[in-house]
């Protein structure tokens, strides 16, 4: 089976970030608003948030629990 390599610049929706990190939607918004997870809006006024896949990877590495 061939797996396509993930694009680190792929813009993920909040729901996709929820699925990848296993946290709830409000926590993703809190992380973005606090600057712990770098996100951006797309669209006009009150646009939707997006987070680059590479940012999710960075966040996971930085917050990994060490044994």
C-alpha atoms as a printed R data frame, in Angstrom:
   type eleno elety resid chain resno       x      y      z
1  ATOM     1    CA   UNK     A     1   0.000  0.000  0.000
2  ATOM     2    CA   UNK     A     2   1.396  3.424 -0.967
3  ATOM     3    CA   UNK     A     3   0.862  6.357  1.368
4  ATOM     4    CA   UNK     A     4   1.086  9.909  0.116
5  ATOM     5    CA   UNK     A     5   3.516 12.029  2.105
6  ATOM     6    CA   UNK     A     6   1.831 14.784  4.138
7  ATOM     7    CA   UNK     A     7   2.335 18.321  2.914
8  ATOM     8    CA   UNK     A     8   3.759 20.359  5.843
9  ATOM     9    CA   UNK     A     9   2.213 23.533  4.394
10 ATOM    10    CA   UNK     A    10  -1.251 21.982  4.152
11 ATOM    11    CA   UNK     A    11  -3.809 24.273  5.791
12 ATOM    12    CA   UNK     A    12  -5.882 22.279  8.275
13 ATOM    13    CA   UNK     A    13  -9.303 23.210  9.590
14 ATOM    14    CA   UNK     A    14  -9.948 23.400 13.318
15 ATOM    15    CA   UNK     A    15 -11.861 20.119 13.063
16 ATOM    16    CA   UNK     A    16  -8.845 18.429 11.445
17 ATOM    17    CA   UNK     A    17  -6.602 19.755 14.233
18 ATOM    18    CA   UNK     A    18  -9.104 18.370 16.775
19 ATOM    19    CA   UNK     A    19  -8.779 14.934 15.181
20 ATOM    20    CA   UNK     A    20  -4.972 15.030 15.000
21 ATOM    21    CA   UNK     A    21  -4.425 16.217 18.572
22 ATOM    22    CA   UNK     A    22  -7.340 14.419 20.202
23 ATOM    23    CA   UNK     A    23  -8.579 17.552 21.971
24 ATOM    24    CA   UNK     A    24 -11.842 19.461 21.775
25 ATOM    25    CA   UNK     A    25 -12.650 22.364 19.488
26 ATOM    26    CA   UNK     A    26 -12.665 25.031 22.200
27 ATOM    27    CA   UNK     A    27  -9.179 23.942 23.295
28 ATOM    28    CA   UNK     A    28  -7.887 24.420 19.731
29 ATOM    29    CA   UNK     A    29  -9.338 27.952 19.676
30 ATOM    30    CA   UNK     A    30  -7.793 28.665 23.095
31 ATOM    31    CA   UNK     A    31  -4.386 27.443 21.898
32 ATOM    32    CA   UNK     A    32  -4.591 29.651 18.805
33 ATOM    33    CA   UNK     A    33  -5.725 32.723 20.757
34 ATOM    34    CA   UNK     A    34  -2.969 32.238 23.357
35 ATOM    35    CA   UNK     A    35  -0.319 31.883 20.635
36 ATOM    36    CA   UNK     A    36   0.660 28.352 21.682
37 ATOM    37    CA   UNK     A    37  -0.595 27.062 18.334
38 ATOM    38    CA   UNK     A    38  -0.043 29.411 15.415
39 ATOM    39    CA   UNK     A    39  -3.147 29.779 13.307
40 ATOM    40    CA   UNK     A    40  -4.555 32.291 10.872
41 ATOM    41    CA   UNK     A    41  -7.880 33.252  9.405
42 ATOM    42    CA   UNK     A    42  -8.956 32.838  5.815
43 ATOM    43    CA   UNK     A    43 -11.738 34.740  4.181
44 ATOM    44    CA   UNK     A    44 -13.200 38.092  4.983
45 ATOM    45    CA   UNK     A    45 -14.512 39.389  8.293
46 ATOM    46    CA   UNK     A    46 -14.873 36.568 10.860
47 ATOM    47    CA   UNK     A    47 -13.022 34.156  8.582
48 ATOM    48    CA   UNK     A    48 -12.368 30.536  9.452
49 ATOM    49    CA   UNK     A    49  -9.193 29.558 11.311
50 ATOM    50    CA   UNK     A    50  -6.560 27.407  9.635
51 ATOM    51    CA   UNK     A    51  -3.404 25.848 11.057
52 ATOM    52    CA   UNK     A    52  -0.531 24.557  8.937
53 ATOM    53    CA   UNK     A    53   0.204 20.858  9.373
54 ATOM    54    CA   UNK     A    54   3.833 21.723 10.204
55 ATOM    55    CA   UNK     A    55   2.577 23.848 13.102
56 ATOM    56    CA   UNK     A    56   0.594 20.920 14.508
57 ATOM    57    CA   UNK     A    57   3.731 18.763 14.234
58 ATOM    58    CA   UNK     A    58   5.787 21.449 16.004
59 ATOM    59    CA   UNK     A    59   3.205 21.751 18.777
60 ATOM    60    CA   UNK     A    60   3.110 17.961 19.294
61 ATOM    61    CA   UNK     A    61   6.920 17.733 19.517
62 ATOM    62    CA   UNK     A    62   7.169 20.675 21.904
63 ATOM    63    CA   UNK     A    63   4.463 19.329 24.216
64 ATOM    64    CA   UNK     A    64   5.413 15.668 24.150
65 ATOM    65    CA   UNK     A    65   5.631 14.155 27.626
66 ATOM    66    CA   UNK     A    66   9.066 12.752 28.340
67 ATOM    67    CA   UNK     A    67   9.277  9.479 30.296
